[in-house]
């Protein structure tokens, strides 16, 4: 029953030990740790996106600003998330050695880059109609423009840009966990560390022992029949 509860169709093995059976939350230890790391990654991503939109790429047009700021935020948040996940979330699956570490990093960056690309596409696609909607509201001079401009001045980017960016983060996070749990930090099959058992061997005969002869049983039978 414990093993059945540990496995899920997409999330896979989310426990660290088989003894984590004291409550439903303990059965999702790995997922909760990944979510905590992901929350820190969201914070890093949002802060760096703001830095990019407000400071580094503020002179660009809206679409270019989104592209550059998202790329900057994604790149550094990938690195911080890998370090935390490797040291904490999947520490029970870590193999020792520098080669294994860099292999995990390569896989993680590859997976996270794909997830980041998904985030980037979603943010870009959603932000374009939001930007057009902003221009439409400005042309119509609807009430509330002053409030909207004040929010833009405080955040350093359009509110719609942040909504699009956060939506992309959620979609990318789902892909990131599922693929990393099943590939980057793939669980080793049980017994993979053990060496195969050697085949049983018969004890070697000493030089003083005569080799058994196939004819001996017949000779014994013949001797028994003559005595009778």
C-alpha positions in Angstrom: 0.0 0.0 0.0 2.9 2.4 0.8 4.5 1.7 -2.5 1.3 2.4 -4.4 0.8 5.7 -2.7 4.4 6.7 -3.5 4.0 6.5 -7.3 2.0 8.9 -9.4 1.3 9.0 -13.2 3.4 12.1 -13.8 5.0 13.2 -10.6 6.7 9.8 -10.0 8.5 9.0 -6.8 8.1 12.1 -4.6 9.4 10.6 -1.3 12.9 10.5 0.0 12.5 7.4 2.2 10.0 4.5 2.5 9.4 5.5 6.2 7.6 8.8 5.2 4.2 7.4 6.0 3.1 9.6 9.0 0.8 11.8 6.9 -0.2 12.8 3.3 2.2 15.7 3.3 5.1 13.4 4.0 4.3 11.4 0.8 4.9 14.5 -1.2 8.2 15.6 0.3 10.1 15.8 -3.0 7.3 17.7 -4.7 7.0 20.2 -1.9 10.7 20.7 -1.9 10.6 21.3 -5.6 7.8 23.7 -5.1 9.8 25.6 -2.5 12.8 25.8 -4.8 10.4 26.9 -7.6 9.0 29.6 -5.4 12.5 31.0 -4.8 13.1 30.7 -8.6 9.9 32.7 -9.2 11.2 35.4 -6.9 14.6 35.4 -8.6 12.9 35.5 -12.0 10.5 38.3 -11.2 13.2 40.4 -9.6 15.6 39.9 -12.5 12.8 40.6 -14.9 12.1 43.9 -13.2 15.8 44.7 -13.3 15.9 44.0 -17.0 12.7 45.9 -17.8 13.5 48.9 -15.6 17.3 49.2 -15.8 19.0 47.1 -18.4 16.6 47.1 -21.3 14.3 50.0 -20.5 15.1 51.8 -23.7 13.8 49.0 -25.9 10.3 48.7 -27.3 7.8 46.6 -25.5 8.3 43.3 -27.4 12.1 43.6 -27.3 12.1 44.5 -23.7 10.0 41.5 -22.8 12.3 39.2 -24.8 15.5 40.5 -23.3 14.3 40.8 -19.8 12.8 37.3 -19.8 15.9 35.8 -21.3 18.1 37.5 -18.6 15.8 36.4 -15.8 15.4 32.8 -17.0 19.2 32.2 -17.4 20.1 33.1 -13.9 17.1 31.5 -12.2 17.9 28.2 -13.9 21.3 28.2 -12.3 20.0 29.0 -8.8 17.3 26.4 -9.1 19.7 23.7 -10.2 22.0 24.3 -7.2 19.1 24.1 -4.7 17.5 21.1 -6.4 20.7 19.2 -6.6 21.7 19.9 -3.0 18.2 19.5 -1.5 15.3 18.2 -3.6 17.0 15.2 -5.3 20.0 14.9 -3.0 19.2 11.1 -2.4 19.7 10.5 -6.1 23.0 12.3 -6.5 26.0 10.3 -7.7 29.4 11.3 -6.4 32.1 12.8 -8.6 32.6 15.8 -10.8 31.6 14.0 -14.0 28.2 13.0 -12.5 27.7 16.6 -11.2 28.3 18.2 -14.6 26.2 15.6 -16.3 23.3 16.5 -14.1 23.9 20.2 -14.7 23.9 19.6 -18.5 20.7 17.7 -18.4 19.1 20.2 -16.0 20.1 23.2 -18.1 18.8 21.4 -21.2 15.5 20.6 -19.6 15.2 24.0 -18.0 16.1 25.7 -21.3 13.2 23.9 -23.0 10.9 24.9 -20.1 12.2 28.4 -20.3 11.5 28.5 -24.0 7.9 27.5 -23.3 7.8 30.3 -20.7 9.3 32.8 -23.1 6.8 31.9 -25.9 3.8 32.1 -23.6 4.9 35.4 -22.2 5.6 36.9 -25.6 2.4 35.6 -27.1 0.2 36.8 -24.2 2.0 40.2 -24.0 1.4 41.2 -27.6 -2.4 41.4 -27.3 -2.0 43.0 -23.9 0.2 45.7 -25.5 -2.3 46.3 -28.3 -5.0 46.5 -25.7 -3.0 49.2 -23.9 -2.7 51.3 -27.1 -6.4 50.8 -27.7 -7.3 52.1 -24.3 -5.0 55.1 -24.8 -6.7 55.9 -28.1 -10.1 55.7 -26.6 -9.0 57.8 -23.6 -11.0 55.6 -21.2 -11.1 56.5 -17.5 -8.4 55.0 -15.4 -5.5 55.8 -17.7 -3.9 57.8 -14.9 -4.0 54.9 -12.5 -2.7 52.5 -15.2 0.2 54.9 -15.9 1.0 55.1 -12.2 1.1 51.3 -11.9 3.4 51.2 -14.9 5.7 53.8 -13.3 5.9 51.8 -10.1 6.5 48.4 -11.6 8.8 49.5 -14.4 6.8 47.3 -16.9 3.3 47.0 -18.1 1.0 45.1 -15.7 0.1 42.9 -18.6 3.7 42.0 -19.1 4.0 40.7 -15.5 0.8 38.6 -16.0 2.2 37.1 -19.1 5.5 36.4 -17.5 4.0 34.7 -14.5 1.8 32.6 -16.7 4.8 31.4 -18.6 6.6 30.6 -15.3 3.8 28.3 -14.2 3.7 26.4 -17.5 7.5 26.0 -17.6 7.6 24.8 -14.0 5.3 21.9 -14.7 7.4 20.7 -17.6 10.6 21.3 -15.6 9.7 19.1 -12.7 8.2 16.2 -14.7 11.2 15.8 -17.1 13.8 16.4 -14.4 12.2 13.8 -12.1 12.1 11.2 -14.8 15.4 11.9 -16.6 17.9 14.3 -15.0 17.5 12.8 -11.5 16.2 9.4 -12.6 15.8 6.9 -9.8 18.1 4.0 -10.1 16.5 0.6 -10.4 16.7 -1.4 -7.2 19.7 -3.7 -7.0 21.6 -1.7 -9.7 24.5 -1.2 -7.3 24.9 -4.9 -6.4 27.1 -7.2 -8.4 25.5 -10.3 -9.8 25.8 -13.4 -7.7 28.4 -15.9 -8.8 27.2 -19.3 -10.0 27.6 -22.1 -7.4 30.7 -24.2 -8.1 31.3 -27.8 -7.2 34.2 -28.5 -4.8 37.3 -29.5 -6.6 38.5 -33.1 -6.1 41.8 -33.9 -4.5 44.4 -35.8 -6.3 43.9 -38.8 -4.0 40.3 -39.2 -4.8 39.6 -41.6 -7.8 37.4 -40.2 -10.5 33.9 -41.8 -10.5 33.5 -44.3 -13.3 30.3 -44.6 -15.3 30.6 -48.4 -15.1 30.7 -48.5 -11.3 26.9 -48.6 -10.8 26.7 -51.6 -13.2 29.5 -53.4 -11.5 27.9 -52.9 -8.1 24.6 -54.2 -9.5 26.3 -57.2 -11.0 28.1 -58.0 -7.7 24.9 -57.8 -5.8 23.2 -60.2 -8.2 25.9 -62.8 -7.9 25.8 -62.8 -4.2 22.1 -63.5 -4.3 
